[in-house]
Amino acid sequence: MPKQYPKISTSQFFCILMISRLSSEMIYPRTSSGTALESVLSILISEAVRFLLALPLIIYSFNGSNVHRSVYNKNKALGWTGAVFASLLLIAAALRTMFYLSQYAVRNLLPGGTLWLIFTLAAVFAVYNVLMGTEALARAGAIFLIAAAVVTVTVMLGCIPYINEQSFESFVVFGDNSSLLMDIFERVMRGGDYLIFAALLPYVSRNRKSALGKTGISFAVFSTLAALIICSFNCLVLREMYSECEFPFTAAASLSDISLFKRLDGFSAAVWSLCGAFRSGVMLLCAENAVKEVYRAYKSSKMPSEKGETI
């Protein structure tokens, strides 16, 4: 591994992946599902689909740590094509996140604000994250995840009084499943996390060969569990109003009541808005890294002294 690679730990790697996944759950508008069962089912199916699509990357990570460079070394055209395609997907996902972040902030944090002004601020913050570099981004990711976890758990505790027998009855209400396929498709398209996984592999230090693969599997399991918990919480608190809310968690947070904190929706919206901007920055950084790794492989192939370099 080249000495110039910045190094982050597997725990920091896990934090980056989790904050990216969960921020999309919070700041993206509610999908088309109308009942609790449809929402839970769409999460399970979409996460399974995304995991199966990413399984070759996870399997590779058990023994390797630079998938884009490895593909290039086997087939140069395929290496460039894969890296550029992954980069374009990440850029598109970053722009989409910033757009939805702007909508989220205007409606929940800064009523009356200008959509494109917030989009510009989010873009500046995202680019700044790229300029910070991988190591600084990893440290910030751990802080963001802790802050997001604290505010999310606090909101959940504050909303416990709103959960009763009627809340659980909502889970036995069956819809016509007409929107289930669209819901699954939308959730799959919220992805990009496994592209982040592939792009950041060369920057993660590991004590064992299997560390990166185990991190990928742990992310798949815990991100699915976290999404299910958040979705179930939204359905239990909001009940029949769930299908009417564009941002269910923030709507539930407006009901929270803990001591001096009568409403936590504003604080929650601020934290998750920052997390959304962080997600955009991570994606832009990974878009750069994907192409950079193939370019490094190209440069190495021109330098005989670097041909023996381990990837």
N, C-alpha and C positions, 0 to 999 in steps of 0.2 A: 504493500500500500504506500503510495507516495507520501512523503513527509509533509507536503503542503496541505494535505487534507485536514480541515478542522475536525475535531472529534467530539461527539456527544455520546451520552450513555444510553443504554437501552431503555431506561426508565424515562429519560427526557424524550426519546423517540416515541415511546408509548403515549406520553402526555400530548405531544404535537398531534398525533393521529386522533386521539380522543377529543381534543378541543376542536379539531377540524370537523369531525363527524357530528358532535353534539351541537355545535353552533348552527349547522344547517338545520337541525331539528327544531331549533328555537326561532331563528330569524326568517326561515322560509315560510310562506303562507301555508296554512293547513291544506293537505291534499284533498282529493275529491271524495274520500270515504265519508259516509254519513253516520255510521254506527261504530260503537266501540269494537265489536267483533271484526268488522271490516278493517278498521285501522290496525288492530293487532295482527291480523292475518296478513295484511299487506306488508307490515314491517318484517315479519318472519320470512315471507317468500322473497321479498326484495333483498334482504340481507343474505339469504341463502344463494340467490342468483349472483350477487356481487362477490361473495366468497368463492363460488365455483369459478367465476371468471378470473379471479385473482389467484386461484390455487397454484397455477404454474409458477407465479412469482414467489409465493410463499415456499413452495417445494425447493425452488432454486436457492432461496435465501438460507436454507439449512447448510449449504456447502459453499455458496458464493456470496459476494457482497457488492457486485457491480454488474447488474443485469444488462444495462445499455451497452457497456463496454464489451461485455462477454458476447452479446449478439453481434456487435460490430466485428469482433475478431473472428467470428465464424462466417459472417457474410456482410461485407461492407455496405452493400446497397440496402439490405434489410436493417442493418444497424442504424443507418442514417434515417431511413423511412420511419422506423419505430420510434426513434428519439424525437424526430420532428413532429410526428403525429401525437405522441404523448404530450409534448410541449404545447401544441395547439389546443389540445383538450384541456390542459391545465389552465391556460390563459383564458379560454372560454368559460371554464368553471369559476375562475377568479372574478371575471367581469360579471357573471350571473350573480355571484354571491354579493358583490358590491351593489348591484342593482336592487336585489331583495333587501339588503341591509339598509339601503336608502329608504325604501318603502317602510320598512319596520321602524326605523328611527323617526320618520315623519309622523307616523301614526301612533307611536307609543312613547317616544322620548321628547321629540321637539315638534309638537303640533303647530302647524302653520309654517314650518320650515320649508325651504326650497329643496325639492328632490335632487336636482343636479348639483346644488351646492354641497349637499351631504355626500353625494356620490364622489365629487371631486375630493372632499376631505378624506373619505374612506380610501380613495385611490392613492392619495399622498401618503397616508399612514401605511398602506400596503407596500408602496415602493420603499418607504423608509425601512420597513421590516426587511426587505430584500437587501438593502444597503448595510443593515446591521450584521448580516452574515448568519451562517448556520448556528454557530455556538451561542451567540447572543439571542437568536430566535428560540433556541431550545430552552435557555434559562427563562425567557419571557413566557414561553408556553407553559412551563410548570407553574408559574405564578398565576397566569390566567386560568388554568384548570382548577387550581385551589380556590381562587376567588369565585369562579363559576359554581364549583361544588358547594361552597359555603352558602351562597345566596340561593341556590336551588334547593338545598336541604332545608334552609330556613323558611322558604316559601311553602314547602311541603308541610312542615310542622305547623305553620300558621294556618294552613287550610284544612287541617284534620277535622275541626268541628263541622265542616261542610260535607264530610263523607258519612253517609248513613246507609240504611237498608235500601232506600230508593236508588242510591248510587250503584249498588251491585246489581240491581235489577236491569240496569242499562246494558249489562254484558250478556243478557239473554235475549236482547232484541235483535232480530235478524232483518237485514235489509234485503233488497232484491239483487244485490251483488252486481248491479249494472255498472257501477263505477270502480269495481275492484281492480280490473285490468289496468285502467288508467291510473289508479292510485299506485299500483305496483310499478308501472312504467315511470311515473314521476319520481318515486323514491329511488329507483335504480339510477335515474338521470341525475340525482343529487350527489352522485358518487364523486370520485376523484381521489378518495383517501388512499386507495391502493396504488394509484399513480404516484402519490406522495411517498408511500412506502418504498416503491421501487427507486425513486429518485434520490432518496435520503440514505439508502443502504450503504453506499461507500463512506458515509460520514459518521457511521455509528461504530463505536469501539465495542468489542466483544471479547469475553474471556473464553467462551466456548463456541464451537462452530454452530451449534444449534440455537444460540441465543437469539439471533435475528428471526429465525423461523418461529420460535416460541413466542416472540414478541408479536409477530403477525397473527398467530392463532389467538393469543390473548386479546389482542385488539378486536378481532372478529367476534369473540365471545362476549367481552365486556361492553363493547359498543352496542351490540344487539340487546343485551340485558338492560343497559341504560336507556336506550330508545324505547324499549317496552315499558319500563318503569315510568318514564316521563309521559308516554302516551296513555298508559293506564291511569296515572294520576290525573291527567287532564280530563279524561272521561268520567272518573269518579267524582271529581269536584264539580264539573260543569254540567254533567248529566245530559238532559235533553238540549241544553244550550251549546253543547260541544260542536254540533254540526253547523252552528251559526257563527262561530268565532273564527276569525282569520288567523289569529295568533293565540291558540288555546292556552299555552303556559302563561303568557303575560296576562291574559284575561283571568286566569285562576289566581295569579299573583295579586291582582287588584282586590281580591277578597280576603287576603291574608291579614291577620290581626295578631301581632305579637307585641305586647307591652306598649312601648312608646312608638313602635313602628306599625302604624295603622294600615299602611299600604306599602307593599314592596315591589309593585309593578314598575315604578320608575327606576328604582335601583337595579332591579333585575334586568330591565331593558338596557340600561347603561352598560352593565357588565357584559351582557351577551352581544351588544353592538360592537364592543371592543374585540370580543372573541371572533365575531364575524369578519371584522377588518383584519384580524390576525390570520384567520383562515385564508383570506385573499392573498395576504403577503406570503404565506407559506407556499401557496400554489404558484405564485409568480416566481419565487425562488426555485422551486422544484422544476418549473418550466425551463429556467435557465440551466439548472444542473443537468437535466436530461440531455440537452444538446452539448453542454460542456464536456460531459464524460465521453461522448463519441468523438468530439474534437480532440480531446486528450489522447484517445486511442489512435486517432489519425496522426497526431504529432509524434506519438511514441513509435509508430510504424516507420517513421522517417528518420528515427534516431536509433541506430543499432545498439547503443549502450543501454537503451531502455526496453529492448525487446523482451528481456527476461523478466520484466516487472510482473509481479503477481497481481491478478485482478480479483 
